[in-house]
Amino acid sequence: MLPAYQATFSVPMHCDACIKDISSALSKLPGVRETDFSLPKQLLTTTSTTPLSAIISTIEDTGRTAILRGSGKANSAAVCILETPPPPTSPSVPQASPVRGLARLIELSDRITLLDMTLTGLPKGTYTASIRQSGDISNVPGSMGGVFTGLREDKAGDLGKLEVDGTGRGSLVGEVDWRVWEMVGRGVVVERLGEVKEGENGLVVGVVARSAGVWENEKVVCGCSGKTVWEEREEMVGKGML
């Protein structure tokens, strides 16, 4: 049995009926062991072995939005935003790369880290994901080095295969034998297997960065932008993040 982890979410709730509705939906989700709600703070805390993407999707199916605020213990969670690679030479006017997905990593024990990857806007096909030696995305994939197999070369750098369907969506959920600190700063490459047609994008990349643990991020307004967490969410969704 997998060790459980905690996660906190901001969820708009107005009354006890909202709590009952969300609690009922999550109780049907495999792996969810406990839920705790704070109506004044608009926060939900879960204890589960369930991938974060499944929890968020279940909450959204009740007609509410959900924003992840923190997961796992301190220094045990990471995130990787997957984007279309930038051009080898910088354009005169900098342009943001399209976001094509997100990978979340939560360390459950010394030997088990939960990988939860989602992709969107990619051509249909089979893809493979891997951890790379470097987080240098200046000239991918060469600048990112080969598949990283750990400092002692005893790890599986290939994270697995995933299928992208006709809507451009795909997911990869599983357990990897890595500590989060080993992956932070490393690159992730997701590339399509087989021939890629001209004009199609079969490659996305990202860099693993530490993310907040449970109860490490209780902000409601960003100190840098002045935007609320809900405004930030809408901005990220507009950029293609799930």
Phi and psi restraints in degrees (value plus and minus 20) as a CYANA .aco file:
   2 LEU   PHI     -88.5   -48.5
   2 LEU   PSI     123.3   163.3
   3 PRO   PHI     -85.6   -45.6
   3 PRO   PSI     122.7   162.7
   4 ALA   PHI    -102.0   -62.0
   4 ALA   PSI     136.8   176.8
   5 TYR   PHI    -153.2  -113.2
   5 TYR   PSI     140.0   180.0
   6 GLN   PHI    -122.5   -82.5
   6 GLN   PSI     130.6   170.6
   7 ALA   PHI    -165.1  -125.1
   7 ALA   PSI     125.5   165.5
   8 THR   PHI    -136.0   -96.0
   8 THR   PSI     122.3   162.3
   9 PHE   PHI    -153.4  -113.4
   9 PHE   PSI     121.5   161.5
  10 SER   PHI    -105.9   -65.9
  10 SER   PSI     105.7   145.7
  11 VAL   PHI    -158.3  -118.3
  11 VAL   PSI     108.0   148.0
  12 PRO   PHI     -88.1   -48.1
  12 PRO   PSI      96.8   136.8
  13 MET   PHI    -154.4  -114.4
  13 MET   PSI     119.6   159.6
  14 HIS   PHI    -133.8   -93.8
  14 HIS   PSI     -43.9    -3.9
  15 CYS   PHI    -179.9  -139.9
  15 CYS   PSI    -199.5  -159.5
  16 ASP   PHI     -84.4   -44.4
  16 ASP   PSI     -47.3    -7.3
  17 ALA   PHI     -84.9   -44.9
  17 ALA   PSI     -55.7   -15.7
  18 CYS   PHI     -82.9   -42.9
  18 CYS   PSI     -65.0   -25.0
  19 ILE   PHI     -81.4   -41.4
  19 ILE   PSI     -64.3   -24.3
  20 LYS   PHI     -82.4   -42.4
  20 LYS   PSI     -60.5   -20.5
  21 ASP   PHI     -84.1   -44.1
  21 ASP   PSI     -67.5   -27.5
  22 ILE   PHI     -88.0   -48.0
  22 ILE   PSI     -63.6   -23.6
  23 SER   PHI     -80.1   -40.1
  23 SER   PSI     -61.0   -21.0
  24 SER   PHI     -84.0   -44.0
  24 SER   PSI     -61.5   -21.5
  25 ALA   PHI     -85.8   -45.8
  25 ALA   PSI     -64.1   -24.1
  26 LEU   PHI     -90.2   -50.2
  26 LEU   PSI     -48.1    -8.1
  27 SER   PHI     -85.1   -45.1
  27 SER   PSI     -41.4    -1.4
  28 LYS   PHI    -109.0   -69.0
  28 LYS   PSI     -25.1    14.9
  29 LEU   PHI    -108.3   -68.3
  29 LEU   PSI     102.7   142.7
  30 PRO   PHI     -78.3   -38.3
  30 PRO   PSI     114.5   154.5
  31 GLY   PHI      77.8   117.8
  31 GLY   PSI     -35.1     4.9
  32 VAL   PHI    -100.5   -60.5
  32 VAL   PSI     100.6   140.6
  33 ARG   PHI    -122.9   -82.9
  33 ARG   PSI     -60.1   -20.1
  34 GLU   PHI    -163.4  -123.4
  34 GLU   PSI     129.4   169.4
  35 THR   PHI    -152.9  -112.9
  35 THR   PSI     120.5   160.5
  36 ASP   PHI    -155.1  -115.1
  36 ASP   PSI     110.0   150.0
  37 PHE   PHI    -135.5   -95.5
  37 PHE   PSI     123.6   163.6
  38 SER   PHI    -144.3  -104.3
  38 SER   PSI      82.8   122.8
  39 LEU   PHI     -85.3   -45.3
  39 LEU   PSI     -62.9   -22.9
  40 PRO   PHI     -81.1   -41.1
  40 PRO   PSI     -57.5   -17.5
  41 LYS   PHI    -112.5   -72.5
  41 LYS   PSI     -25.7    14.3
  42 GLN   PHI      38.0    78.0
  42 GLN   PSI      22.5    62.5
  43 LEU   PHI    -141.8  -101.8
  43 LEU   PSI     124.8   164.8
  44 LEU   PHI    -144.2  -104.2
  44 LEU   PSI     112.7   152.7
  45 THR   PHI    -136.5   -96.5
  45 THR   PSI     108.6   148.6
  46 THR   PHI    -134.8   -94.8
  46 THR   PSI     128.5   168.5
  47 THR   PHI    -140.0  -100.0
  47 THR   PSI      96.8   136.8
  48 SER   PHI    -182.0  -142.0
  48 SER   PSI     156.1   196.1
  49 THR   PHI    -135.0   -95.0
  49 THR   PSI      -5.8    34.2
  50 THR   PHI    -105.6   -65.6
  50 THR   PSI     118.4   158.4
  51 PRO   PHI     -76.7   -36.7
  51 PRO   PSI     123.1   163.1
  52 LEU   PHI     -79.5   -39.5
  52 LEU   PSI     -57.4   -17.4
  53 SER   PHI     -81.4   -41.4
  53 SER   PSI     -55.3   -15.3
  54 ALA   PHI     -90.8   -50.8
  54 ALA   PSI     -57.8   -17.8
  55 ILE   PHI     -85.5   -45.5
  55 ILE   PSI     -67.3   -27.3
  56 ILE   PHI     -81.1   -41.1
  56 ILE   PSI     -63.9   -23.9
  57 SER   PHI     -82.1   -42.1
  57 SER   PSI     -59.8   -19.8
  58 THR   PHI     -86.0   -46.0
  58 THR   PSI     -61.7   -21.7
  59 ILE   PHI     -83.8   -43.8
  59 ILE   PSI     -63.3   -23.3
  60 GLU   PHI     -85.8   -45.8
  60 GLU   PSI     -46.9    -6.9
  61 ASP   PHI     -88.3   -48.3
  61 ASP   PSI     -36.3     3.7
  62 THR   PHI    -105.9   -65.9
  62 THR   PSI     -19.9    20.1
  63 GLY   PHI      72.9   112.9
  63 GLY   PSI      -5.8    34.2
  64 ARG   PHI    -141.9  -101.9
  64 ARG   PSI     133.2   173.2
  65 THR   PHI    -106.1   -66.1
  65 THR   PSI     138.4   178.4
  66 ALA   PHI    -161.2  -121.2
  66 ALA   PSI     109.8   149.8
  67 ILE   PHI    -138.6   -98.6
  67 ILE   PSI     102.5   142.5
  68 LEU   PHI     -88.7   -48.7
  68 LEU   PSI     107.2   147.2
  69 ARG   PHI    -124.6   -84.6
  69 ARG   PSI     -45.3    -5.3
  70 GLY   PHI     159.4   199.4
  70 GLY   PSI     133.9   173.9
  71 SER   PHI    -171.1  -131.1
  71 SER   PSI     125.6   165.6
  72 GLY   PHI      51.5    91.5
  72 GLY   PSI    -196.5  -156.5
  73 LYS   PHI     -99.8   -59.8
  73 LYS   PSI     150.7   190.7
  74 ALA   PHI     -78.2   -38.2
  74 ALA   PSI     116.4   156.4
  75 ASN   PHI      42.5    82.5
  75 ASN   PSI       5.1    45.1
  76 SER   PHI    -142.6  -102.6
  76 SER   PSI      -8.9    31.1
  77 ALA   PHI    -151.5  -111.5
  77 ALA   PSI     128.7   168.7
  78 ALA   PHI    -167.9  -127.9
  78 ALA   PSI     143.6   183.6
  79 VAL   PHI    -160.4  -120.4
  79 VAL   PSI     131.2   171.2
  80 CYS   PHI    -158.6  -118.6
  80 CYS   PSI      94.7   134.7
  81 ILE   PHI    -103.5   -63.5
  81 ILE   PSI     102.8   142.8
  82 LEU   PHI    -118.1   -78.1
  82 LEU   PSI     104.9   144.9
  83 GLU   PHI    -150.0  -110.0
  83 GLU   PSI     139.5   179.5
  84 THR   PHI     -83.8   -43.8
  84 THR   PSI     113.6   153.6
  85 PRO   PHI     -78.6   -38.6
  85 PRO   PSI     123.4   163.4
  86 PRO   PHI     -90.6   -50.6
  86 PRO   PSI     137.9   177.9
  87 PRO   PHI     -85.6   -45.6
  87 PRO   PSI     131.1   171.1
  88 PRO   PHI     -75.8   -35.8
  88 PRO   PSI     -54.5   -14.5
  89 THR   PHI    -132.3   -92.3
  89 THR   PSI     115.5   155.5
  90 SER   PHI     -89.2   -49.2
  90 SER   PSI     113.0   153.0
  91 PRO   PHI     -90.2   -50.2
  91 PRO   PSI     140.1   180.1
  92 SER   PHI     -82.3   -42.3
  92 SER   PSI     -52.5   -12.5
  93 VAL   PHI    -132.8   -92.8
  93 VAL   PSI      90.4   130.4
  94 PRO   PHI     -76.7   -36.7
  94 PRO   PSI     116.7   156.7
  95 GLN   PHI    -148.1  -108.1
  95 GLN   PSI     122.0   162.0
  96 ALA   PHI     -93.7   -53.7
  96 ALA   PSI     119.9   159.9
  97 SER   PHI     -99.3   -59.3
  97 SER   PSI     120.4   160.4
  98 PRO   PHI     -81.5   -41.5
  98 PRO   PSI     112.9   152.9
  99 VAL   PHI    -101.1   -61.1
  99 VAL   PSI     110.0   150.0
 100 ARG   PHI    -137.3   -97.3
 100 ARG   PSI     -20.5    19.5
 101 GLY   PHI     148.1   188.1
 101 GLY   PSI    -196.4  -156.4
 102 LEU   PHI    -169.0  -129.0
 102 LEU   PSI     117.3   157.3
 103 ALA   PHI    -140.6  -100.6
 103 ALA   PSI     107.5   147.5
 104 ARG   PHI    -131.8   -91.8
 104 ARG   PSI     121.2   161.2
 105 LEU   PHI    -149.6  -109.6
 105 LEU   PSI     108.0   148.0
 106 ILE   PHI    -150.2  -110.2
 106 ILE   PSI     100.3   140.3
 107 GLU   PHI     -98.7   -58.7
 107 GLU   PSI      97.0   137.0
 108 LEU   PHI    -113.9   -73.9
 108 LEU   PSI     -47.6    -7.6
 109 SER   PHI    -180.6  -140.6
 109 SER   PSI    -198.6  -158.6
 110 ASP   PHI     -82.7   -42.7
 110 ASP   PSI     -41.5    -1.5
 111 ARG   PHI    -139.3   -99.3
 111 ARG   PSI     -22.0    18.0
 112 ILE   PHI    -152.5  -112.5
 112 ILE   PSI     102.5   142.5
 113 THR   PHI    -142.8  -102.8
 113 THR   PSI     111.0   151.0
 114 LEU   PHI    -104.2   -64.2
 114 LEU   PSI     103.6   143.6
 115 LEU   PHI    -122.5   -82.5
 115 LEU   PSI     109.4   149.4
 116 ASP   PHI    -155.5  -115.5
 116 ASP   PSI      79.4   119.4
 117 MET   PHI    -135.6   -95.6
 117 MET   PSI     114.8   154.8
 118 THR   PHI    -148.6  -108.6
 118 THR   PSI     123.1   163.1
 119 LEU   PHI    -147.4  -107.4
 119 LEU   PSI     133.1   173.1
 120 THR   PHI    -170.3  -130.3
 120 THR   PSI     132.1   172.1
 121 GLY   PHI      53.3    93.3
 121 GLY   PSI       7.0    47.0
 122 LEU   PHI    -133.3   -93.3
 122 LEU   PSI     135.4   175.4
 123 PRO   PHI     -83.5   -43.5
 123 PRO   PSI     128.0   168.0
 124 LYS   PHI     -80.3   -40.3
 124 LYS   PSI     121.1   161.1
 125 GLY   PHI     134.9   174.9
 125 GLY   PSI    -195.3  -155.3
 126 THR   PHI    -118.9   -78.9
 126 THR   PSI     112.1   152.1
 127 TYR   PHI    -142.2  -102.2
 127 TYR   PSI     135.7   175.7
 128 THR   PHI    -144.8  -104.8
 128 THR   PSI     121.3   161.3
 129 ALA   PHI    -136.0   -96.0
 129 ALA   PSI     122.3   162.3
 130 SER   PHI    -169.6  -129.6
 130 SER   PSI     133.3   173.3
 131 ILE   PHI    -107.9   -67.9
 131 ILE   PSI     114.3   154.3
 132 ARG   PHI    -130.7   -90.7
 132 ARG   PSI     142.5   182.5
 133 GLN   PHI     -83.7   -43.7
 133 GLN   PSI     -52.7   -12.7
 134 SER   PHI    -148.5  -108.5
 134 SER   PSI     135.3   175.3
 135 GLY   PHI    -118.6   -78.6
 135 GLY   PSI      -2.3    37.7
 136 ASP   PHI    -100.1   -60.1
 136 ASP   PSI      88.5   128.5
 137 ILE   PHI    -125.3   -85.3
 137 ILE   PSI       3.8    43.8
 138 SER   PHI     -89.9   -49.9
 138 SER   PSI     -48.4    -8.4
 139 ASN   PHI    -172.4  -132.4
 139 ASN   PSI      51.3    91.3
 140 VAL   PHI     -98.4   -58.4
 140 VAL   PSI     135.2   175.2
 141 PRO   PHI    -107.1   -67.1
 141 PRO   PSI     -27.6    12.4
 142 GLY   PHI     -77.9   -37.9
 142 GLY   PSI     -59.8   -19.8
 143 SER   PHI     -88.4   -48.4
 143 SER   PSI     -33.0     7.0
 144 MET   PHI    -112.2   -72.2
 144 MET   PSI     -24.1    15.9
 145 GLY   PHI      56.2    96.2
 145 GLY   PSI    -193.9  -153.9
 146 GLY   PHI    -100.6   -60.6
 146 GLY   PSI    -198.6  -158.6
 147 VAL   PHI     -83.9   -43.9
 147 VAL   PSI     108.9   148.9
 148 PHE   PHI    -104.8   -64.8
 148 PHE   PSI     105.0   145.0
 149 THR   PHI    -133.4   -93.4
 149 THR   PSI       3.0    43.0
 150 GLY   PHI      74.8   114.8
 150 GLY   PSI     139.5   179.5
 151 LEU   PHI     -83.8   -43.8
 151 LEU   PSI     -48.3    -8.3
 152 ARG   PHI    -122.5   -82.5
 152 ARG   PSI     -12.6    27.4
 153 GLU   PHI      35.8    75.8
 153 GLU   PSI      21.1    61.1
 154 ASP   PHI    -141.7  -101.7
 154 ASP   PSI      -3.6    36.4
 155 LYS   PHI    -133.4   -93.4
 155 LYS   PSI     140.1   180.1
 156 ALA   PHI    -113.7   -73.7
 156 ALA   PSI      85.6   125.6
 157 GLY   PHI     -96.0   -56.0
 157 GLY   PSI     -39.8     0.2
 158 ASP   PHI    -100.4   -60.4
 158 ASP   PSI      98.0   138.0
 159 LEU   PHI    -104.1   -64.1
 159 LEU   PSI     -39.4     0.6
 160 GLY   PHI     115.5   155.5
 160 GLY   PSI     157.0   197.0
 161 LYS   PHI    -129.3   -89.3
 161 LYS   PSI     132.8   172.8
 162 LEU   PHI    -163.9  -123.9
 162 LEU   PSI     132.8   172.8
 163 GLU   PHI    -123.5   -83.5
 163 GLU   PSI     109.4   149.4
 164 VAL   PHI    -120.7   -80.7
 164 VAL   PSI     106.5   146.5
 165 ASP   PHI    -107.1   -67.1
 165 ASP   PSI    -193.1  -153.1
 166 GLY   PHI     -86.1   -46.1
 166 GLY   PSI     -37.0     3.0
 167 THR   PHI    -107.8   -67.8
 167 THR   PSI     -21.8    18.2
 168 GLY   PHI      67.9   107.9
 168 GLY   PSI     -10.4    29.6
 169 ARG   PHI    -129.2   -89.2
 169 ARG   PSI     126.7   166.7
 170 GLY   PHI    -176.1  -136.1
 170 GLY   PSI     143.3   183.3
 171 SER   PHI    -168.2  -128.2
 171 SER   PSI     133.4   173.4
 172 LEU   PHI    -158.5  -118.5
 172 LEU   PSI      95.0   135.0
 173 VAL   PHI    -144.9  -104.9
 173 VAL   PSI     111.1   151.1
 174 GLY   PHI    -197.7  -157.7
 174 GLY   PSI    -195.0  -155.0
 175 GLU   PHI    -129.5   -89.5
 175 GLU   PSI     116.1   156.1
 176 VAL   PHI    -143.7  -103.7
 176 VAL   PSI     127.2   167.2
 177 ASP   PHI    -108.4   -68.4
 177 ASP   PSI      46.9    86.9
 178 TRP   PHI    -157.4  -117.4
 178 TRP   PSI     130.5   170.5
 179 ARG   PHI    -110.5   -70.5
 179 ARG   PSI     125.4   165.4
 180 VAL   PHI     -78.7   -38.7
 180 VAL   PSI     -61.2   -21.2
 181 TRP   PHI     -82.0   -42.0
 181 TRP   PSI     -45.7    -5.7
 182 GLU   PHI     -91.1   -51.1
 182 GLU   PSI     -45.3    -5.3
 183 MET   PHI    -117.0   -77.0
 183 MET   PSI     -42.6    -2.6
 184 VAL   PHI     -80.4   -40.4
 184 VAL   PSI     109.4   149.4
 185 GLY   PHI      70.5   110.5
 185 GLY   PSI     -33.0     7.0
 186 ARG   PHI    -104.3   -64.3
 186 ARG   PSI     141.1   181.1
 187 GLY   PHI    -112.8   -72.8
 187 GLY   PSI     136.7   176.7
 188 VAL   PHI    -142.4  -102.4
 188 VAL   PSI     111.2   151.2
 189 VAL   PHI    -139.1   -99.1
 189 VAL   PSI     109.5   149.5
 190 VAL   PHI    -140.3  -100.3
 190 VAL   PSI      96.9   136.9
 191 GLU   PHI    -153.1  -113.1
 191 GLU   PSI     127.1   167.1
 192 ARG   PHI     -97.7   -57.7
 192 ARG   PSI     118.6   158.6
 193 LEU   PHI    -105.0   -65.0
 193 LEU   PSI     127.0   167.0
 194 GLY   PHI      65.5   105.5
 194 GLY   PSI    -189.7  -149.7
 195 GLU   PHI     -94.6   -54.6
 195 GLU   PSI     115.2   155.2
 196 VAL   PHI    -126.5   -86.5
 196 VAL   PSI     105.5   145.5
 197 LYS   PHI     -88.1   -48.1
 197 LYS   PSI     132.3   172.3
 198 GLU   PHI     -80.0   -40.0
 198 GLU   PSI     112.9   152.9
 199 GLY   PHI      71.4   111.4
 199 GLY   PSI     -31.5     8.5
 200 GLU   PHI    -113.2   -73.2
 200 GLU   PSI     130.7   170.7
 201 ASN   PHI    -128.3   -88.3
 201 ASN   PSI      90.8   130.8
 202 GLY   PHI    -131.5   -91.5
 202 GLY   PSI       4.6    44.6
 203 LEU   PHI    -164.4  -124.4
 203 LEU   PSI     110.4   150.4
 204 VAL   PHI    -154.0  -114.0
 204 VAL   PSI     129.5   169.5
 205 VAL   PHI    -158.1  -118.1
 205 VAL   PSI     143.2   183.2
 206 GLY   PHI    -186.1  -146.1
 206 GLY   PSI     153.4   193.4
 207 VAL   PHI    -142.9  -102.9
 207 VAL   PSI     111.7   151.7
 208 VAL   PHI     -93.7   -53.7
 208 VAL   PSI     109.8   149.8
 209 ALA   PHI    -151.3  -111.3
 209 ALA   PSI     128.0   168.0
 210 ARG   PHI     -83.9   -43.9
 210 ARG   PSI     122.7   162.7
 211 SER   PHI    -143.7  -103.7
 211 SER   PSI     146.8   186.8
 212 ALA   PHI     -86.9   -46.9
 212 ALA   PSI     120.9   160.9
 213 GLY   PHI    -101.0   -61.0
 213 GLY   PSI     154.9   194.9
 214 VAL   PHI     -81.2   -41.2
 214 VAL   PSI     114.3   154.3
 215 TRP   PHI      48.5    88.5
 215 TRP   PSI      -8.8    31.2
 216 GLU   PHI    -112.8   -72.8
 216 GLU   PSI     -25.4    14.6
 217 ASN   PHI    -161.2  -121.2
 217 ASN   PSI      74.6   114.6
 218 GLU   PHI    -130.9   -90.9
 218 GLU   PSI      -6.4    33.6
 219 LYS   PHI     -85.0   -45.0
 219 LYS   PSI     127.5   167.5
 220 VAL   PHI    -128.8   -88.8
 220 VAL   PSI     -51.0   -11.0
 221 VAL   PHI    -143.6  -103.6
 221 VAL   PSI     111.7   151.7
 222 CYS   PHI     -89.1   -49.1
 222 CYS   PSI     110.6   150.6
 223 GLY   PHI     -91.2   -51.2
 223 GLY   PSI     -39.4     0.6
 224 CYS   PHI    -108.5   -68.5
 224 CYS   PSI     -69.5   -29.5
 225 SER   PHI    -116.4   -76.4
 225 SER   PSI     -40.1    -0.1
 226 GLY   PHI      58.5    98.5
 226 GLY   PSI     -14.3    25.7
 227 LYS   PHI    -108.6   -68.6
 227 LYS   PSI     129.0   169.0
 228 THR   PHI     -94.4   -54.4
 228 THR   PSI     145.5   185.5
 229 VAL   PHI     -82.1   -42.1
 229 VAL   PSI     -50.0   -10.0
 230 TRP   PHI     -92.6   -52.6
 230 TRP   PSI     -58.3   -18.3
 231 GLU   PHI     -86.2   -46.2
 231 GLU   PSI     -59.2   -19.2
 232 GLU   PHI     -84.4   -44.4
 232 GLU   PSI     -58.5   -18.5
 233 ARG   PHI     -82.1   -42.1
 233 ARG   PSI     -65.9   -25.9
 234 GLU   PHI     -81.3   -41.3
 234 GLU   PSI     -56.8   -16.8
 235 GLU   PHI     -85.5   -45.5
 235 GLU   PSI     -62.7   -22.7
 236 MET   PHI     -87.6   -47.6
 236 MET   PSI     -60.2   -20.2
 237 VAL   PHI     -81.5   -41.5
 237 VAL   PSI     -59.2   -19.2
 238 GLY   PHI     -82.8   -42.8
 238 GLY   PSI     -47.1    -7.1
 239 LYS   PHI    -105.8   -65.8
 239 LYS   PSI     -26.5    13.5
 240 GLY   PHI      86.7   126.7
 240 GLY   PSI     -19.0    21.0
 241 MET   PHI     -97.7   -57.7
 241 MET   PSI     124.5   164.5
